[in-house]
Amino acid sequence: MCDSGVIRLTPMERPPYSGGMISEFNELSDKIGLLAEMTHALRRENAQLRKDNAALAAENALYVQRMREAQERVEALLEKIPELVQAGLEQAASEAGAYIAENEKEA
């Protein structure tokens, strides 16, 4: 028991830090600093990747829209093919009839 009436379980005097312990603290401090730098770099990279991803998503949406428009144009042309074939057949028949009629007159 001390003079002040307080019971102390451990002595108040602490031994000074050893050189090995100080170097361990310095190493730990350096590692923490490196970890902080890496964290900041990863956050910056992540922000850039999010920006790039958003830009690519917008570009992709534009290409999807263009593909839809092209598909609609192709489908419209495909729907016209039977009409064009029929018109071509009618024209060919008409021209053939005219050719035959001309040849019959000459003969």
N, CA, C and O atoms as a GROMACS GRO file, in nm:
protein
  428
    1MET      N    1   0.083  -0.117   0.000
    1MET     CA    2   0.000   0.000   0.000
    1MET      C    3   0.088   0.123   0.000
    1MET      O    4   0.196   0.124   0.059
    2CYS      N    5   0.041   0.228  -0.066
    2CYS     CA    6   0.118   0.351  -0.076
    2CYS      C    7   0.082   0.443   0.036
    2CYS      O    8  -0.007   0.415   0.116
    3ASP      N    9   0.152   0.554   0.042
    3ASP     CA   10   0.128   0.652   0.146
    3ASP      C   11  -0.009   0.716   0.134
    3ASP      O   12  -0.066   0.758   0.235
    4SER      N   13  -0.064   0.724   0.013
    4SER     CA   14  -0.192   0.792  -0.006
    4SER      C   15  -0.309   0.702   0.024
    4SER      O   16  -0.424   0.746   0.017
    5GLY      N   17  -0.286   0.578   0.057
    5GLY     CA   18  -0.392   0.486   0.090
    5GLY      C   19  -0.445   0.410  -0.031
    5GLY      O   20  -0.540   0.333  -0.016
    6VAL      N   21  -0.387   0.430  -0.150
    6VAL     CA   22  -0.432   0.361  -0.271
    6VAL      C   23  -0.346   0.236  -0.290
    6VAL      O   24  -0.224   0.240  -0.279
    7ILE      N   25  -0.414   0.128  -0.318
    7ILE     CA   26  -0.342   0.004  -0.341
    7ILE      C   27  -0.310  -0.003  -0.490
    7ILE      O   28  -0.398   0.013  -0.574
    8ARG      N   29  -0.188  -0.027  -0.521
    8ARG     CA   30  -0.146  -0.038  -0.661
    8ARG      C   31  -0.110  -0.183  -0.689
    8ARG      O   32  -0.034  -0.247  -0.615
    9LEU      N   33  -0.167  -0.232  -0.800
    9LEU     CA   34  -0.141  -0.370  -0.836
    9LEU      C   35  -0.017  -0.384  -0.922
    9LEU      O   36   0.050  -0.487  -0.921
   10THR      N   37   0.014  -0.279  -0.998
   10THR     CA   38   0.133  -0.282  -1.082
   10THR      C   39   0.219  -0.164  -1.047
   10THR      O   40   0.171  -0.059  -1.003
   11PRO      N   41   0.345  -0.181  -1.067
   11PRO     CA   42   0.432  -0.068  -1.035
   11PRO      C   43   0.414   0.045  -1.136
   11PRO      O   44   0.385   0.018  -1.252
   12MET      N   45   0.430   0.169  -1.097
   12MET     CA   46   0.413   0.286  -1.180
   12MET      C   47   0.530   0.306  -1.275
   12MET      O   48   0.515   0.364  -1.382
   13GLU      N   49   0.643   0.259  -1.236
   13GLU     CA   50   0.759   0.279  -1.321
   13GLU      C   51   0.752   0.182  -1.439
   13GLU      O   52   0.735   0.062  -1.421
   14ARG      N   53   0.766   0.237  -1.558
   14ARG     CA   54   0.766   0.155  -1.678
   14ARG      C   55   0.904   0.159  -1.741
   14ARG      O   56   0.970   0.263  -1.743
   15PRO      N   57   0.946   0.046  -1.790
   15PRO     CA   58   1.079   0.048  -1.853
   15PRO      C   59   1.070   0.122  -1.986
   15PRO      O   60   0.966   0.119  -2.052
   16PRO      N   61   1.176   0.187  -2.026
   16PRO     CA   62   1.174   0.258  -2.154
   16PRO      C   63   1.158   0.156  -2.269
   16PRO      O   64   1.192   0.039  -2.257
   17TYR      N   65   1.106   0.208  -2.380
   17TYR     CA   66   1.087   0.121  -2.496
   17TYR      C   67   1.222   0.073  -2.545
   17TYR      O   68   1.322   0.145  -2.542
   18SER      N   69   1.221  -0.050  -2.589
   18SER     CA   70   1.346  -0.103  -2.643
   18SER      C   71   1.359  -0.059  -2.789
   18SER      O   72   1.260  -0.021  -2.852
   19GLY      N   73   1.477  -0.064  -2.840
   19GLY     CA   74   1.502  -0.025  -2.979
   19GLY      C   75   1.424  -0.113  -3.076
   19GLY      O   76   1.377  -0.065  -3.179
   20GLY      N   77   1.410  -0.241  -3.044
   20GLY     CA   78   1.336  -0.332  -3.130
   20GLY      C   79   1.189  -0.295  -3.138
   20GLY      O   80   1.126  -0.305  -3.243
   21MET      N   81   1.134  -0.252  -3.025
   21MET     CA   82   0.992  -0.216  -3.023
   21MET      C   83   0.969  -0.089  -3.103
   21MET      O   84   0.869  -0.078  -3.174
   22ILE      N   85   1.058   0.005  -3.094
   22ILE     CA   86   1.044   0.129  -3.170
   22ILE      C   87   1.052   0.101  -3.319
   22ILE      O   88   0.976   0.158  -3.397
   23SER      N   89   1.144   0.013  -3.360
   23SER     CA   90   1.152  -0.018  -3.502
   23SER      C   91   1.025  -0.091  -3.549
   23SER      O   92   0.982  -0.072  -3.662
   24GLU      N   93   0.966  -0.174  -3.463
   24GLU     CA   94   0.840  -0.240  -3.498
   24GLU      C   95   0.728  -0.137  -3.515
   24GLU      O   96   0.646  -0.148  -3.607
   25PHE      N   97   0.725  -0.037  -3.429
   25PHE     CA   98   0.626   0.070  -3.442
   25PHE      C   99   0.646   0.147  -3.572
   25PHE      O  100   0.550   0.181  -3.641
   26ASN      N  101   0.772   0.174  -3.604
   26ASN     CA  102   0.801   0.246  -3.729
   26ASN      C  103   0.758   0.163  -3.851
   26ASN      O  104   0.701   0.216  -3.946
   27GLU      N  105   0.785   0.033  -3.847
   27GLU     CA  106   0.743  -0.054  -3.957
   27GLU      C  107   0.590  -0.055  -3.969
   27GLU      O  108   0.536  -0.047  -4.079
   28LEU      N  109   0.524  -0.066  -3.856
   28LEU     CA  110   0.378  -0.066  -3.856
   28LEU      C  111   0.324   0.066  -3.910
   28LEU      O  112   0.227   0.069  -3.986
   29SER      N  113   0.386   0.174  -3.869
   29SER     CA  114   0.346   0.306  -3.917
   29SER      C  115   0.363   0.317  -4.069
   29SER      O  116   0.277   0.370  -4.138
   30ASP      N  117   0.476   0.267  -4.118
   30ASP     CA  118   0.500   0.269  -4.263
   30ASP      C  119   0.396   0.185  -4.337
   30ASP      O  120   0.345   0.226  -4.441
   31LYS      N  121   0.365   0.069  -4.283
   31LYS     CA  122   0.265  -0.018  -4.345
   31LYS      C  123   0.127   0.048  -4.346
   31LYS      O  124   0.053   0.038  -4.444
   32ILE      N  125   0.093   0.116  -4.238
   32ILE     CA  126  -0.036   0.186  -4.231
   32ILE      C  127  -0.039   0.299  -4.334
   32ILE      O  128  -0.140   0.320  -4.401
   33GLY      N  129   0.072   0.371  -4.347
   33GLY     CA  130   0.080   0.476  -4.448
   33GLY      C  131   0.065   0.421  -4.588
   33GLY      O  132  -0.006   0.478  -4.671
   34LEU      N  133   0.131   0.309  -4.616
   34LEU     CA  134   0.122   0.245  -4.747
   34LEU      C  135  -0.021   0.198  -4.773
   34LEU      O  136  -0.073   0.213  -4.883
   35LEU      N  137  -0.084   0.141  -4.671
   35LEU     CA  138  -0.222   0.095  -4.683
   35LEU      C  139  -0.315   0.213  -4.714
   35LEU      O  140  -0.406   0.200  -4.796
   36ALA      N  141  -0.293   0.325  -4.649
   36ALA     CA  142  -0.374   0.444  -4.674
   36ALA      C  143  -0.356   0.494  -4.817
   36ALA      O  144  -0.454   0.529  -4.883
   37GLU      N  145  -0.232   0.496  -4.866
   37GLU     CA  146  -0.205   0.537  -5.004
   37GLU      C  147  -0.273   0.443  -5.103
   37GLU      O  148  -0.333   0.487  -5.201
   38MET      N  149  -0.262   0.313  -5.077
   38MET     CA  150  -0.324   0.216  -5.166
   38MET      C  151  -0.477   0.231  -5.165
   38MET      O  152  -0.542   0.218  -5.269
   39THR      N  153  -0.533   0.257  -5.049
   39THR     CA  154  -0.678   0.276  -5.038
   39THR      C  155  -0.722   0.396  -5.121
   39THR      O  156  -0.822   0.389  -5.192
   40HIS      N  157  -0.649   0.506  -5.112
   40HIS     CA  158  -0.682   0.625  -5.190
   40HIS      C  159  -0.669   0.597  -5.340
   40HIS      O  160  -0.754   0.638  -5.419
   41ALA      N  161  -0.563   0.528  -5.378
   41ALA     CA  162  -0.543   0.495  -5.520
   41ALA      C  163  -0.656   0.406  -5.571
   41ALA      O  164  -0.706   0.427  -5.681
   42LEU      N  165  -0.696   0.308  -5.492
   42LEU     CA  166  -0.805   0.219  -5.532
   42LEU      C  167  -0.938   0.294  -5.542
   42LEU      O  168  -1.019   0.265  -5.630
   43ARG      N  169  -0.959   0.388  -5.452
   43ARG     CA  170  -1.083   0.467  -5.458
   43ARG      C  171  -1.086   0.554  -5.584
   43ARG      O  172  -1.189   0.566  -5.649
   44ARG      N  173  -0.971   0.613  -5.617
   44ARG     CA  174  -0.964   0.694  -5.740
   44ARG      C  175  -0.987   0.605  -5.862
   44ARG      O  176  -1.062   0.642  -5.953
   45GLU      N  177  -0.922   0.489  -5.864
   45GLU     CA  178  -0.939   0.397  -5.976
   45GLU      C  179  -1.084   0.349  -5.987
   45GLU      O  180  -1.139   0.340  -6.096
   46ASN      N  181  -1.145   0.320  -5.874
   46ASN     CA  182  -1.284   0.276  -5.873
   46ASN      C  183  -1.376   0.386  -5.927
   46ASN      O  184  -1.469   0.358  -6.003
   47ALA      N  185  -1.351   0.510  -5.888
   47ALA     CA  186  -1.432   0.621  -5.938
   47ALA      C  187  -1.417   0.635  -6.090
   47ALA      O  188  -1.515   0.657  -6.160
   48GLN      N  189  -1.294   0.621  -6.139
   48GLN     CA  190  -1.270   0.629  -6.283
   48GLN      C  191  -1.338   0.513  -6.356
   48GLN      O  192  -1.397   0.532  -6.462
   49LEU      N  193  -1.330   0.394  -6.299
   49LEU     CA  194  -1.395   0.279  -6.360
   49LEU      C  195  -1.547   0.296  -6.364
   49LEU      O  196  -1.612   0.257  -6.462
   50ARG      N  197  -1.603   0.354  -6.260
   50ARG     CA  198  -1.748   0.380  -6.260
   50ARG      C  199  -1.785   0.480  -6.370
   50ARG      O  200  -1.886   0.464  -6.438
   51LYS      N  201  -1.701   0.582  -6.386
   51LYS     CA  202  -1.725   0.681  -6.492
   51LYS      C  203  -1.717   0.615  -6.630
   51LYS      O  204  -1.803   0.635  -6.715
   52ASP      N  205  -1.611   0.535  -6.650
   52ASP     CA  206  -1.594   0.465  -6.778
   52ASP      C  207  -1.710   0.370  -6.804
   52ASP      O  208  -1.759   0.360  -6.917
   53ASN      N  209  -1.754   0.302  -6.700
   53ASN     CA  210  -1.865   0.209  -6.714
   53ASN      C  211  -1.993   0.282  -6.754
   53ASN      O  212  -2.068   0.234  -6.839
   54ALA      N  213  -2.018   0.397  -6.694
   54ALA     CA  214  -2.137   0.476  -6.728
   54ALA      C  215  -2.130   0.523  -6.874
   54ALA      O  216  -2.230   0.520  -6.945
   55ALA      N  217  -2.012   0.566  -6.917
   55ALA     CA  218  -1.997   0.611  -7.055
   55ALA      C  219  -2.019   0.495  -7.152
   55ALA      O  220  -2.084   0.511  -7.255
   56LEU      N  221  -1.964   0.378  -7.119
   56LEU     CA  222  -1.983   0.262  -7.206
   56LEU      C  223  -2.128   0.216  -7.208
   56LEU      O  224  -2.177   0.170  -7.311
   57ALA      N  225  -2.197   0.227  -7.096
   57ALA     CA  226  -2.338   0.189  -7.092
   57ALA      C  227  -2.420   0.282  -7.180
   57ALA      O  228  -2.511   0.237  -7.251
   58ALA      N  229  -2.389   0.411  -7.177
   58ALA     CA  230  -2.460   0.507  -7.263
   58ALA      C  231  -2.430   0.478  -7.409
   58ALA      O  232  -2.520   0.483  -7.493
   59GLU      N  233  -2.304   0.449  -7.440
   59GLU     CA  234  -2.267   0.418  -7.578
   59GLU      C  235  -2.337   0.290  -7.624
   59GLU      O  236  -2.384   0.282  -7.738
   60ASN      N  237  -2.344   0.191  -7.536
   60ASN     CA  238  -2.411   0.066  -7.569
   60ASN      C  239  -2.560   0.089  -7.595
   60ASN      O  240  -2.616   0.030  -7.687
   61ALA      N  241  -2.623   0.173  -7.515
   61ALA     CA  242  -2.765   0.204  -7.535
   61ALA      C  243  -2.786   0.268  -7.672
   61ALA      O  244  -2.886   0.240  -7.739
   62LEU      N  245  -2.694   0.354  -7.713
   62LEU     CA  246  -2.703   0.417  -7.845
   62LEU      C  247  -2.694   0.311  -7.955
   62LEU      O  248  -2.770   0.315  -8.052
   63TYR      N  249  -2.599   0.216  -7.941
   63TYR     CA  250  -2.585   0.111  -8.041
   63TYR      C  251  -2.708   0.020  -8.045
   63TYR      O  252  -2.748  -0.025  -8.152
   64VAL      N  253  -2.765  -0.007  -7.930
   64VAL     CA  254  -2.886  -0.090  -7.926
   64VAL      C  255  -2.999  -0.020  -8.001
   64VAL      O  256  -3.072  -0.083  -8.077
   65GLN      N  257  -3.012   0.111  -7.980
   65GLN     CA  258  -3.116   0.187  -8.050
   65GLN      C  259  -3.091   0.185  -8.201
   65GLN      O  260  -3.185   0.167  -8.278
   66ARG      N  261  -2.966   0.203  -8.242
   66ARG     CA  262  -2.934   0.200  -8.385
   66ARG      C  263  -2.963   0.062  -8.446
   66ARG      O  264  -3.010   0.053  -8.559
   67MET      N  265  -2.935  -0.043  -8.370
   67MET     CA  266  -2.963  -0.178  -8.418
   67MET      C  267  -3.114  -0.198  -8.435
   67MET      O  268  -3.158  -0.260  -8.532
   68ARG      N  269  -3.193  -0.147  -8.342
   68ARG     CA  270  -3.339  -0.157  -8.354
   68ARG      C  271  -3.388  -0.087  -8.479
   68ARG      O  272  -3.471  -0.140  -8.554
   69GLU      N  273  -3.336   0.033  -8.502
   69GLU     CA  274  -3.378   0.108  -8.621
   69GLU      C  275  -3.339   0.035  -8.749
   69GLU      O  276  -3.418   0.028  -8.843
   70ALA      N  277  -3.219  -0.021  -8.752
   70ALA     CA  278  -3.175  -0.096  -8.870
   70ALA      C  279  -3.262  -0.220  -8.889
   70ALA      O  280  -3.298  -0.254  -9.002
   71GLN      N  281  -3.296  -0.286  -8.780
   71GLN     CA  282  -3.381  -0.405  -8.789
   71GLN      C  283  -3.519  -0.367  -8.844
   71GLN      O  284  -3.575  -0.440  -8.927
   72GLU      N  285  -3.573  -0.255  -8.800
   72GLU     CA  286  -3.703  -0.211  -8.850
   72GLU      C  287  -3.696  -0.183  -9.000
   72GLU      O  288  -3.788  -0.217  -9.074
   73ARG      N  289  -3.587  -0.120  -9.046
   73ARG     CA  290  -3.572  -0.092  -9.189
   73ARG      C  291  -3.562  -0.221  -9.270
   73ARG      O  292  -3.622  -0.232  -9.376
   74VAL      N  293  -3.485  -0.317  -9.220
   74VAL     CA  294  -3.471  -0.444  -9.289
   74VAL      C  295  -3.605  -0.517  -9.295
   74VAL      O  296  -3.641  -0.572  -9.399
   75GLU      N  297  -3.678  -0.517  -9.184
   75GLU     CA  298  -3.808  -0.583  -9.183
   75GLU      C  299  -3.904  -0.516  -9.281
   75GLU      O  300  -3.982  -0.585  -9.348
   76ALA      N  301  -3.899  -0.384  -9.291
   76ALA     CA  302  -3.985  -0.313  -9.386
   76ALA      C  303  -3.949  -0.352  -9.530
   76ALA      O  304  -4.037  -0.371  -9.614
   77LEU      N  305  -3.819  -0.364  -9.557
   77LEU     CA  306  -3.776  -0.406  -9.691
   77LEU      C  307  -3.820  -0.550  -9.720
   77LEU      O  308  -3.862  -0.581  -9.832
   78LEU      N  309  -3.808  -0.636  -9.622
   78LEU     CA  310  -3.848  -0.776  -9.640
   78LEU      C  311  -3.999  -0.787  -9.668
   78LEU      O  312  -4.042  -0.874  -9.745
   79GLU      N  313  -4.076  -0.700  -9.607
   79GLU     CA  314  -4.220  -0.701  -9.632
   79GLU      C  315  -4.251  -0.656  -9.774
   79GLU      O  316  -4.351  -0.698  -9.832
   80LYS      N  317  -4.167  -0.570  -9.831
   80LYS     CA  318  -4.188  -0.520  -9.966
   80LYS      C  319  -4.145  -0.619 -10.074
   80LYS      O  320  -4.187  -0.606 -10.189
   81ILE      N  321  -4.062  -0.716 -10.040
   81ILE     CA  322  -4.010  -0.809 -10.141
   81ILE      C  323  -4.121  -0.878 -10.219
   81ILE      O  324  -4.116  -0.881 -10.342
   82PRO      N  325  -4.222  -0.936 -10.153
   82PRO     CA  326  -4.328  -1.000 -10.233
   82PRO      C  327  -4.397  -0.903 -10.329
   82PRO      O  328  -4.429  -0.939 -10.442
   83GLU      N  329  -4.419  -0.781 -10.284
   83GLU     CA  330  -4.481  -0.680 -10.372
   83GLU      C  331  -4.388  -0.649 -10.490
   83GLU      O  332  -4.433  -0.640 -10.604
   84LEU      N  333  -4.259  -0.634 -10.461
   84LEU     CA  334  -4.164  -0.603 -10.567
   84LEU      C  335  -4.151  -0.721 -10.665
   84LEU      O  336  -4.141  -0.700 -10.786
   85VAL      N  337  -4.152  -0.842 -10.613
   85VAL     CA  338  -4.143  -0.959 -10.700
   85VAL      C  339  -4.267  -0.965 -10.789
   85VAL      O  340  -4.257  -0.987 -10.909
   86GLN      N  341  -4.383  -0.944 -10.727
   86GLN     CA  342  -4.507  -0.946 -10.804
   86GLN      C  343  -4.506  -0.837 -10.911
   86GLN      O  344  -4.543  -0.862 -11.026
   87ALA      N  345  -4.464  -0.717 -10.875
   87ALA     CA  346  -4.457  -0.607 -10.971
   87ALA      C  347  -4.357  -0.641 -11.082
   87ALA      O  348  -4.383  -0.612 -11.199
   88GLY      N  349  -4.244  -0.701 -11.046
   88GLY     CA  350  -4.144  -0.740 -11.145
   88GLY      C  351  -4.198  -0.846 -11.240
   88GLY      O  352  -4.174  -0.841 -11.360
   89LEU      N  353  -4.272  -0.942 -11.185
   89LEU     CA  354  -4.332  -1.046 -11.269
   89LEU      C  355  -4.435  -0.986 -11.365
   89LEU      O  356  -4.442  -1.022 -11.482
   90GLU      N  357  -4.513  -0.894 -11.312
   90GLU     CA  358  -4.613  -0.828 -11.397
   90GLU      C  359  -4.546  -0.748 -11.507
   90GLU      O  360  -4.589  -0.752 -11.622
   91GLN      N  361  -4.440  -0.677 -11.472
   91GLN     CA  362  -4.367  -0.599 -11.572
   91GLN      C  363  -4.304  -0.692 -11.676
   91GLN      O  364  -4.308  -0.664 -11.795
   92ALA      N  365  -4.245  -0.802 -11.630
   92ALA     CA  366  -4.182  -0.896 -11.722
   92ALA      C  367  -4.286  -0.957 -11.815
   92ALA      O  368  -4.262  -0.974 -11.934
   93ALA      N  369  -4.401  -0.990 -11.760
   93ALA     CA  370  -4.508  -1.047 -11.842
   93ALA      C  371  -4.556  -0.945 -11.944
   93ALA      O  372  -4.583  -0.979 -12.060
   94SER      N  373  -4.567  -0.821 -11.902
   94SER     CA  374  -4.611  -0.714 -11.991
   94SER      C  375  -4.510  -0.693 -12.103
   94SER      O  376  -4.546  -0.681 -12.220
   95GLU      N  377  -4.382  -0.689 -12.065
   95GLU     CA  378  -4.277  -0.670 -12.166
   95GLU      C  379  -4.270  -0.790 -12.260
   95GLU      O  380  -4.249  -0.774 -12.380
   96ALA      N  381  -4.288  -0.909 -12.206
   96ALA     CA  382  -4.286  -1.029 -12.290
   96ALA      C  383  -4.404  -1.027 -12.386
   96ALA      O  384  -4.390  -1.063 -12.503
   97GLY      N  385  -4.521  -0.985 -12.336
   97GLY     CA  386  -4.638  -0.976 -12.423
   97GLY      C  387  -4.617  -0.874 -12.534
   97GLY      O  388  -4.655  -0.897 -12.648
   98ALA      N  389  -4.556  -0.762 -12.498
   98ALA     CA  390  -4.529  -0.659 -12.598
   98ALA      C  391  -4.428  -0.709 -12.699
   98ALA      O  392  -4.441  -0.681 -12.818
   99TYR      N  393  -4.327  -0.782 -12.655
   99TYR     CA  394  -4.224  -0.836 -12.744
   99TYR      C  395  -4.287  -0.938 -12.840
   99TYR      O  396  -4.260  -0.938 -12.960
  100ILE      N  397  -4.370  -1.023 -12.785
  100ILE     CA  398  -4.437  -1.124 -12.869
  100ILE      C  399  -4.527  -1.057 -12.971
  100ILE      O  400  -4.532  -1.096 -13.087
  101ALA      N  401  -4.599  -0.956 -12.925
  101ALA     CA  402  -4.690  -0.885 -13.016
  101ALA      C  403  -4.610  -0.819 -13.127
  101ALA      O  404  -4.655  -0.821 -13.242
  102GLU      N  405  -4.496  -0.762 -13.099
  102GLU     CA  406  -4.413  -0.697 -13.200
  102GLU      C  407  -4.360  -0.801 -13.299
  102GLU      O  408  -4.360  -0.779 -13.420
  103ASN      N  409  -4.316  -0.912 -13.245
  103ASN     CA  410  -4.263  -1.017 -13.334
  103ASN      C  411  -4.373  -1.078 -13.421
  103ASN      O  412  -4.345  -1.118 -13.534
  104GLU      N  413  -4.493  -1.085 -13.372
  104GLU     CA  414  -4.602  -1.139 -13.451
  104GLU      C  415  -4.637  -1.045 -13.565
  104GLU      O  416  -4.672  -1.090 -13.675
  105LYS      N  417  -4.628  -0.914 -13.539
  105LYS     CA  418  -4.658  -0.815 -13.643
  105LYS      C  419  -4.554  -0.822 -13.753
  105LYS      O  420  -4.586  -0.809 -13.871
  106GLU      N  421  -4.430  -0.842 -13.714
  106GLU     CA  422  -4.322  -0.847 -13.812
  106GLU      C  423  -4.327  -0.977 -13.893
  106GLU      O  424  -4.281  -0.982 -14.007
  107ALA      N  425  -4.380  -1.078 -13.833
  107ALA     CA  426  -4.380  -1.206 -13.901
  107ALA      C  427  -4.493  -1.220 -13.996
  107ALA      O  428  -4.507  -1.323 -14.061
   0.00000   0.00000   0.00000
